[in-house]
């Protein structure tokens, strides 16, 4: 009897796998298509200044620091131009939720209170200026392909 159960379970697993393959499902997936829309286009990034990580934008220039360097490196890898928006974390998270931003960066850590409002990268303590804090970036909830691409880049650049 145990052999029959294993055969039935294997057959059922194979049928599910074939069914998923037939429907074109890719995992991870972006329900709103963030990775596809920013690749070769525009990456809208909100930032909140944090000493040592990201400086305020002065005279209409782009922000400077280790976080903007990481974001622009990621954007270059997906052939995207970065459009920066400076603001408080709260206003930036509202913009992320409404679809006006694709990514938020700043001094947010793995203890961020925004976990129910945004997708959160793993914490990265190896970012220059982090001073041992595990810095995270925020993306729209559910945009897992975009989050995975960003984390792969961050893993390569600063480790996890």
N, C-alpha and C positions, 0 to 999 in steps of 0.2 A: 504494500500500500504506500509506503513512503516514496518509492520510486515513481509511482503514478502521480503523486502530488507534485513532485519535482518537475516532471514532464509537463503537467498541466500549467504549473506556475511559470515555467520557462516559455511555454507557448504563449501564455497570456502576456508576458513581458515583451516578447517579440512582436505580438500584434499591436500593443500600445506604442512601441518604438516605431513600427512601420506607419502607424496612423499619424503620429506626430510628424514624422518625416514627410509624409504626403501633404500635410497642410502648410508646409513652408515655415513652420515655427522655428525661430532662432532664439537661442538662450545665450546670454542675457538679451532682453528685449527692451526697447524704448516705446511705450505706448504712444507717446507724443512725438517720437522721431527726433529727439534732440541731437543725437550724434550725427544723424544723416543731414539735418538742417544746418548744423554749424560747420560740418566738414565742407571745405571749399567755399565757405560763406563768412558769416560774422558770428563771433563768440561774444555774447553780451555778459560782461563780468562786473558784478558789484563788489566794492571793497570798502572796508572800514579800516582806517589807519591804525597801526599798532607799532610803537617804537621798536626798531630793530628788525621788523619784518616787512612793513609796507609804510612808506611815507605818503603824506598828503600830496595830492596833485597840485602843483604850483603853476600859476599863469597858464592854465589850460593844457599843461603837459601831462603825459601819462605818469602814474605813480611809479616810484622806484623802490627797490629793495629785493629781498630774496623771493618773496611771494610773487610779485609781478614778473620776475625773471622766470619762475617756474610756469606761471600761466602763459606767458608768451612763448616759452619753449613747447608747451603742450599744444598751443594754438598753431605753431609752425608745423608741428607733426601731423596735424589734421588739415593743414592748408587753410587756416581761418585767420581773419583779421580780428583784433580785439577792440571792442568798444567798452571803455571804462565808465562806471558810474560810482561816485563816492556817496556814502550815506551811513546812517546808523545801522546796526545789525537789524533792528526791528523793521525799519523801512525797507531795507534790502530783502529781508525774508518775505515781506508782503509783495514786493515786486517779483520775487522768484515764484511765489505761489500764483500770482496772476499771469505768469508767462512772459513778463517783461525782462527777465534775466535768465541766463543759462547756468551761471556759476557765481558763487560768493566766496570771497577770500578775505582774510584778515587774521586777527589773533584768536579766532575760535579754537577751542580745544575739544578733546574727546568728551569732556563733561558738558558740552553745549546744551542749552535748554531747548534748542530748536529741533530736536530729534523727531518730534511729531509733525513738524512742518516742512522738513526737507530731508533729502537723502544725504547721508554723511559719509565722507571718505574715512578710511582707517586713519588713526592718529599717526603723525610723523614727527618724531622728536629730533630727527637729523637735519631739519631745515635750519639754515643759518639764521641766527637771531632768535630761535625758539627758546633758548635757555632751558632746555630740558622739558619744555611743555610739549605735549602731543598735539600738534596743530592739525586741524581738519579743514576741509573745504566742503561747501554745501552745494547740492545740485537739486533740481526738481524731484519731488517724490516719484518713485516708480521708474525713473529713467536709468535703468540698470546697465544698459549697453554703454551709455555715456559715462556713468560712474565707473564701470570696469575699465574703460579706455583711459580715463583720468588716473585711476589707481595704478594701472600698469605703467604709465608714464612716471608717476611719482615714485613707484617702487624702483624703477631704473635710475632715477635721478638722486633720490635721497634715502632709499631703502625703507623698509617697513618696520 
